Amino acid sequence: MISIHNEPQPTDLGDVRVANRAVVLRHVRLHAPCSRADIAARTGLNKATVSSLVAELIEQRLVRETGLTENRVGRPATMLVLDGEPYAALGLQIGADELVAVAIDLGGNRLLTWRRAFAAGAVPPAETLRALAALARRAVGRVTAQGRTVLGLTLGVPGLVDSAGAVPLATALGWRDVPVAAELRAALREPAFAVGVDTVANLAALAELRHGAYAGTADLVHLTGGITVGAGIIAAGRLLRGGRGFAGEIGHVSLDPAGPVCSCGGRGCLTALVGLPAVVRRLLPDAEADGPITDYLPELDRIVALARQDDPTVLSGLADTGRHLGRGVAVLADLLNPEAVVLGDHFATLAPWLLPAARSELAARALAPGAGGCRLDASTLDTAAALGGATAALATVEAGRLPTR
């Protein structure tokens, strides 16, 4: 059987060492505290190779000895854990009405989480990129002042992102053919660290896989909310991107051809039915009385307050939104058979009122009994896409490449 998930095979001894280094680092990340003997036994690498690689990782301060020892017969073993104190990775996220920056260390611990109010859909792309660059420079300044080296930065965009980091289309932002990665690198004056771009859905899915309640789940979907709806898909433990990187655009699948007009020009798309602007417009008819909404948080807070007061109009509207959401999730369940679909952003905020109807609709519409075992839950992560962006920025080191300091 041919697998589409085969790892690239090392082509020389240098590549072999890089691959082995990645194996050791991954084992320590997943199983710390652990000993050198544990690593050798669990990975199949010989003890001399493990000792050499661990010495290298300690020298680079990627791994450290804890001084703890295992309670075992024979000679005590020194235990290893991730270090990474000299390093940081950054993630940025374009939200419905804000820009977000997150920095983490090698172990995924948050070093900072910053939000800046910003209506990206109301200004030209260049202005948004300047604001992102300013936010990134502040974050870089903060972590470097702590003596850390930035390993990389990844930005999450609510739209299509190609392999070069360009955005051919982001309907919710009004963007078309924007070379985001190149322009962000230029705005940051070609930094020494790598700058990447991905969809907010993909990055949120990576965050779920590493840090969420379903961490380690081989087949899961993170459904992003906000100004558009997207699906970040983890299949067999890996991000599913598709042929050109455009997989996951569930938000523009039409569920009701006679439904409301979507920003993409279609009718009855999932985004037009359950996206944050659609929910606010439906439940708070007066919200746009003074002009277009540029700050959705107060409106979302109003909806939550009314729902807690058992407002019949709001409760009915939320139930309708939940049913539409359940229909969209049923499509994902039938196509992908994930173990879990996790709801982020405003879906998570409104989950107490959305989930009952959404789960019922999922169970009724999915073909497989019990929706094929698919669970539907709210994400426990805050600013998941920015967190996933920072996680993605660690990829080079986690692949076994030593950082340059």
C-alpha positions as CSV (number, residue, x, y, z in Angstrom):
1,M,0.0,0.0,0.0
2,I,1.4,3.4,-0.9
3,S,1.0,6.1,1.8
4,I,0.7,9.8,0.9
5,H,2.1,10.5,4.4
6,N,5.6,9.0,3.9
7,E,8.3,11.2,5.5
8,P,11.1,12.4,3.2
9,Q,14.0,10.0,3.3
10,P,17.4,11.3,4.5
11,T,19.8,11.6,1.6
12,D,23.1,11.8,3.5
13,L,24.6,11.5,7.0
14,G,23.8,15.1,7.8
15,D,20.1,14.6,7.0
16,V,20.1,11.4,9.1
17,R,21.4,13.3,12.1
18,V,18.8,16.1,11.6
19,A,16.1,13.4,11.4
20,N,17.4,11.7,14.5
21,R,17.6,15.0,16.4
22,A,14.0,15.6,15.6
23,V,13.1,12.2,16.9
24,V,14.9,12.8,20.2
25,L,13.4,16.3,20.6
26,R,9.9,15.0,19.9
27,H,10.3,12.2,22.5
28,V,11.4,14.6,25.2
29,R,8.5,17.0,24.4
30,L,6.0,14.2,24.6
31,H,7.4,12.1,27.4
32,A,9.5,14.4,29.7
33,P,10.9,13.8,32.2
34,C,12.7,11.0,30.5
35,S,16.2,9.5,30.5
36,R,18.6,8.8,27.7
37,A,18.0,5.1,28.2
38,D,14.2,5.7,27.8
39,I,14.8,7.6,24.5
40,A,17.0,4.8,23.1
41,A,14.5,2.1,24.1
42,R,11.4,3.9,22.8
43,T,12.9,5.3,19.5
44,G,15.2,2.4,18.5
45,L,18.2,4.7,18.3
46,N,21.4,3.3,19.8
47,K,22.6,4.7,23.1
48,A,25.7,6.3,21.7
49,T,23.7,8.2,19.1
50,V,21.2,9.3,21.8
51,S,24.0,10.5,24.1
52,S,25.6,12.5,21.3
53,L,22.3,14.1,20.2
54,V,21.3,14.9,23.8
55,A,24.7,16.6,24.4
56,E,24.1,18.7,21.3
57,L,20.6,19.6,22.4
58,I,21.8,20.6,25.9
59,E,24.6,22.7,24.4
60,Q,22.0,24.5,22.3
61,R,19.7,24.8,25.4
62,L,16.9,23.0,23.7
63,V,17.0,20.3,26.4
64,R,18.2,20.4,30.0
65,E,18.9,17.9,32.8
66,T,16.6,18.2,35.7
67,G,18.7,16.5,38.4
68,L,15.8,14.2,39.0
69,T,16.4,10.5,38.8
70,E,14.1,7.6,38.0
71,N,13.2,5.2,40.8
72,R,14.7,2.1,39.1
73,V,17.0,-0.8,39.9
74,G,20.6,-0.2,39.2
75,R,22.4,3.1,38.4
76,P,20.1,6.1,38.7
77,A,19.3,7.9,35.4
78,T,19.4,11.7,35.0
79,M,16.2,12.9,33.6
80,L,15.7,15.3,30.7
81,V,13.1,18.0,29.9
82,L,12.7,20.7,27.3
83,D,14.6,23.8,28.0
84,G,14.2,26.4,25.2
85,E,14.5,29.3,27.7
86,P,16.6,31.3,25.2
87,Y,14.0,31.0,22.4
88,A,10.6,32.3,21.5
89,A,8.2,31.9,18.6
90,L,5.5,34.4,17.5
91,G,2.0,34.0,16.0
92,L,-0.2,36.8,14.6
93,Q,-3.9,36.6,13.8
94,I,-6.3,38.8,11.9
95,G,-9.6,38.7,13.7
96,A,-13.1,40.1,13.1
97,D,-12.2,43.3,14.9
98,E,-8.7,42.9,16.2
99,L,-5.2,41.9,15.6
100,V,-3.6,39.4,18.0
101,A,0.0,38.5,18.9
102,V,1.0,35.5,20.9
103,A,4.6,34.4,21.9
104,I,5.4,31.0,23.3
105,D,8.6,29.2,24.4
106,L,9.7,25.8,23.1
107,G,7.4,24.0,25.4
108,G,4.3,25.9,24.2
109,N,4.1,28.1,27.3
110,R,2.7,31.5,26.6
111,L,5.1,34.4,27.1
112,L,2.6,37.1,26.0
113,T,-0.8,37.5,24.5
114,W,-1.6,40.9,23.0
115,R,-4.8,42.2,21.3
116,R,-5.2,45.4,19.4
117,A,-8.6,46.7,18.2
118,F,-8.4,46.9,14.4
119,A,-11.1,46.6,11.7
120,A,-9.0,45.0,8.9
121,G,-12.0,44.7,6.6
122,A,-12.5,48.5,6.6
123,V,-8.9,49.5,5.5
124,P,-6.6,48.7,2.6
125,P,-4.3,45.6,3.0
126,A,-1.2,47.8,3.2
127,E,-2.6,49.5,6.3
128,T,-3.4,46.2,8.0
129,L,0.1,44.9,7.2
130,R,1.7,48.0,8.6
131,A,-0.3,47.5,11.8
132,L,0.7,43.9,12.0
133,A,4.4,44.7,11.5
134,A,4.2,47.3,14.3
135,L,2.6,44.7,16.6
136,A,5.2,42.1,15.7
137,R,8.0,44.6,16.3
138,R,6.7,45.3,19.8
139,A,6.4,41.6,20.5
140,V,9.9,40.9,19.2
141,G,11.2,43.7,21.3
142,R,9.6,42.3,24.4
143,V,10.9,38.7,24.1
144,T,14.4,39.8,22.9
145,A,14.6,42.0,26.0
146,Q,14.2,38.8,28.0
147,G,17.3,37.4,26.3
148,R,15.4,35.2,23.9
149,T,16.0,34.6,20.2
150,V,13.0,34.6,17.9
151,L,12.8,31.4,16.0
152,G,10.0,32.4,13.6
153,L,6.7,34.2,13.1
154,T,3.5,32.9,11.4
155,L,0.5,35.0,10.5
156,G,-3.1,33.7,10.3
157,V,-5.3,35.2,7.6
158,P,-9.1,34.5,7.2
159,G,-8.9,33.7,3.5
160,L,-7.1,31.5,0.9
161,V,-3.3,31.3,1.3
162,D,-1.0,29.8,-1.3
163,S,2.3,28.1,-0.8
164,A,4.3,31.3,-1.2
165,G,2.3,33.0,1.6
166,A,0.3,35.1,-0.8
167,V,-3.5,35.6,-0.4
168,P,-5.3,35.2,-3.7
169,L,-8.6,35.9,-2.1
170,A,-10.0,36.9,1.3
171,T,-13.6,37.9,0.7
172,A,-14.3,38.9,4.3
173,L,-11.4,41.4,4.1
174,G,-11.9,42.5,0.5
175,W,-8.4,41.2,-0.3
176,R,-7.3,39.9,-3.7
177,D,-3.8,38.8,-4.8
178,V,-2.0,40.3,-1.8
179,P,1.6,39.0,-1.4
180,V,1.3,39.0,2.4
181,A,4.4,37.1,3.4
182,A,6.7,39.2,1.2
183,E,5.2,42.5,2.3
184,L,5.2,41.5,6.0
185,R,8.9,40.5,5.7
186,A,9.7,43.8,4.0
187,A,7.8,45.8,6.7
188,L,9.9,43.9,9.3
189,R,13.0,44.8,7.3
190,E,13.8,41.2,6.3
191,P,14.3,39.8,9.8
192,A,16.7,36.9,10.5
193,F,13.8,34.6,11.5
194,A,11.4,33.0,9.0
195,V,8.0,34.7,8.4
196,G,5.1,32.5,7.3
197,V,1.5,32.9,6.5
198,D,-1.4,30.4,6.7
199,T,-5.1,30.4,7.2
200,V,-6.6,31.1,10.6
201,A,-8.4,27.7,10.4
202,N,-5.2,25.7,9.7
203,L,-3.3,27.4,12.5
204,A,-6.2,27.0,14.9
205,A,-6.3,23.3,14.1
206,L,-2.5,23.0,14.8
207,A,-3.1,24.7,18.2
208,E,-5.9,22.2,19.0
209,L,-3.6,19.3,18.0
210,R,-0.9,20.5,20.3
211,H,-2.6,22.4,23.1
212,G,-6.3,21.8,23.1
213,A,-8.7,19.5,24.9
214,Y,-8.3,17.0,22.0
215,A,-4.5,17.3,21.8
216,G,-3.0,14.3,20.0
217,T,-6.3,13.4,18.3
218,A,-5.4,12.0,14.9
219,D,-8.5,13.1,13.1
220,L,-10.1,16.4,14.1
221,V,-11.5,19.6,12.7
222,H,-11.3,23.1,14.2
223,L,-14.2,25.3,12.9
224,T,-13.3,29.0,13.1
225,G,-15.9,31.7,13.6
226,G,-15.6,35.4,13.3
227,I,-16.0,37.3,10.0
228,T,-15.8,34.1,8.0
229,V,-16.1,30.4,8.8
230,G,-13.3,28.0,8.0
231,A,-12.3,24.4,8.7
232,G,-8.8,23.5,9.8
233,I,-8.5,19.7,9.2
234,I,-6.2,17.3,10.9
235,A,-6.3,13.9,9.1
236,A,-4.2,11.0,10.3
237,G,-2.3,13.4,12.5
238,R,-1.4,15.9,9.8
239,L,-2.8,19.1,8.5
240,L,-4.8,18.5,5.3
241,R,-4.1,21.3,2.8
242,G,-5.2,20.0,-0.6
243,G,-3.5,20.3,-3.9
244,R,-2.8,24.0,-3.7
245,G,-3.4,24.7,0.0
246,F,-7.0,25.8,-0.3
247,A,-8.7,22.9,1.6
248,G,-11.1,23.7,4.4
249,E,-13.3,26.4,2.9
250,I,-16.5,25.0,4.4
251,G,-17.7,28.6,5.0
252,H,-18.6,29.0,1.3
253,V,-20.5,25.8,0.9
254,S,-24.1,26.7,0.2
255,L,-26.6,25.2,2.6
256,D,-29.6,27.3,1.4
257,P,-29.6,28.5,-2.2
258,A,-32.4,30.9,-1.3
259,G,-30.6,32.2,1.8
260,P,-28.8,35.5,2.5
261,V,-26.1,36.8,0.2
262,C,-22.6,36.0,1.3
263,S,-19.5,38.2,0.9
264,C,-18.3,35.7,-1.7
265,G,-21.3,36.6,-3.9
266,G,-23.1,33.3,-3.3
267,R,-26.3,32.7,-1.4
268,G,-26.9,30.7,1.8
269,C,-23.3,29.9,2.4
270,L,-22.5,28.7,5.9
271,T,-20.7,32.0,6.6
272,A,-23.8,34.0,5.6
273,L,-25.9,31.9,8.0
274,V,-23.6,31.5,11.1
275,G,-20.7,33.9,10.7
276,L,-20.4,36.5,13.4
277,P,-21.7,39.5,11.3
278,A,-24.7,37.3,10.3
279,V,-25.5,36.3,13.9
280,V,-25.3,39.9,15.1
281,R,-27.4,41.2,12.3
282,R,-30.1,38.6,12.9
283,L,-30.2,38.8,16.7
284,L,-29.5,42.5,17.1
285,P,-31.4,44.3,14.3
286,D,-30.4,47.7,15.8
287,A,-26.7,47.0,15.9
288,E,-26.0,48.7,12.6
289,A,-28.3,51.7,13.2
290,D,-25.3,54.0,13.6
291,G,-23.2,52.5,10.8
292,P,-21.1,49.4,10.0
293,I,-19.9,47.5,13.0
294,T,-16.2,47.7,13.6
295,D,-16.1,46.3,17.1
296,Y,-18.0,43.1,17.6
297,L,-17.2,42.3,21.2
298,P,-19.8,44.6,22.7
299,E,-22.5,43.1,20.4
300,L,-21.4,39.6,21.3
301,D,-21.6,40.5,25.0
302,R,-25.1,41.9,24.4
303,I,-26.2,38.6,22.9
304,V,-24.8,36.6,25.8
305,A,-26.5,38.8,28.3
306,L,-29.8,38.5,26.5
307,A,-29.5,34.7,26.3
308,R,-28.8,34.5,30.0
309,Q,-31.9,36.5,30.6
310,D,-33.9,34.0,28.5
311,D,-34.8,36.5,25.9
312,P,-37.1,34.5,23.6
313,T,-36.1,36.2,20.3
314,V,-32.4,35.7,21.0
315,L,-32.8,32.1,22.2
316,S,-34.8,31.3,19.1
317,G,-32.2,32.9,16.9
318,L,-29.4,31.0,18.6
319,A,-31.2,27.8,18.1
320,D,-31.6,28.5,14.4
321,T,-27.9,29.3,14.2
322,G,-27.1,26.1,16.0
323,R,-29.2,24.1,13.5
324,H,-27.4,25.7,10.5
325,L,-24.1,25.0,12.2
326,G,-25.1,21.4,12.8
327,R,-25.9,21.0,9.1
328,G,-22.4,22.3,8.2
329,V,-20.8,20.0,10.7
330,A,-22.7,17.0,9.3
331,V,-21.1,17.7,5.9
332,L,-17.7,17.6,7.6
333,A,-18.6,14.4,9.4
334,D,-19.7,12.6,6.3
335,L,-16.7,13.7,4.2
336,L,-14.0,13.3,6.8
337,N,-15.3,11.2,9.6
338,P,-13.3,13.1,12.3
339,E,-13.2,12.0,15.9
340,A,-14.1,15.6,16.9
341,V,-15.2,18.9,15.5
342,V,-14.1,21.8,17.8
343,L,-15.8,25.2,17.6
344,G,-13.8,28.3,18.1
345,D,-14.2,32.1,18.3
346,H,-17.8,33.3,18.7
347,F,-19.1,29.7,18.4
348,A,-17.2,28.9,21.6
349,T,-18.6,32.0,23.3
350,L,-22.2,31.1,22.3
351,A,-21.7,27.3,22.7
352,P,-24.1,26.9,25.7
353,W,-26.9,27.9,23.4
354,L,-25.6,26.7,20.0
355,L,-24.5,23.2,20.9
356,P,-27.8,21.5,21.8
357,A,-29.4,22.3,18.4
358,A,-26.1,21.7,16.5
359,R,-25.6,18.3,18.1
360,S,-29.2,17.3,17.3
361,E,-28.9,18.4,13.7
362,L,-25.5,16.6,13.4
363,A,-27.0,13.4,14.7
364,A,-30.1,13.7,12.4
365,R,-28.2,14.6,9.2
366,A,-25.0,12.6,9.3
367,L,-25.2,9.4,7.3
368,A,-23.3,7.1,9.7
369,P,-25.0,6.0,12.9
370,G,-24.0,8.3,15.8
371,A,-22.5,10.7,13.3
372,G,-19.7,8.2,12.8
373,G,-18.5,8.8,16.4
374,C,-17.9,12.5,15.7
375,R,-18.0,14.6,18.9
376,L,-19.0,18.3,18.7
377,D,-17.5,20.6,21.4
378,A,-16.4,24.1,22.0
379,S,-12.7,24.9,22.0
380,T,-11.0,25.6,25.3
381,L,-8.3,27.7,23.6
382,D,-8.2,31.5,23.5
383,T,-6.8,33.2,20.4
384,A,-6.2,29.7,18.9
385,A,-5.0,30.9,15.5
386,A,-2.3,33.1,16.9
387,L,-1.2,30.3,19.3
388,G,-1.1,27.9,16.3
389,G,0.9,30.5,14.4
390,A,3.5,30.5,17.1
391,T,3.4,26.7,17.2
392,A,4.0,26.5,13.5
393,A,7.0,28.9,13.8
394,L,8.7,26.2,15.9
395,A,8.6,23.7,13.0
396,T,12.1,24.2,11.8
397,V,13.6,23.5,15.2
398,E,11.2,20.6,15.9
399,A,12.3,19.1,12.5
400,G,15.8,18.8,13.9
401,R,17.4,22.0,12.6
402,L,19.5,23.7,15.2
403,P,18.7,27.4,15.7
404,T,21.3,30.1,15.1
405,R,21.7,32.5,18.0
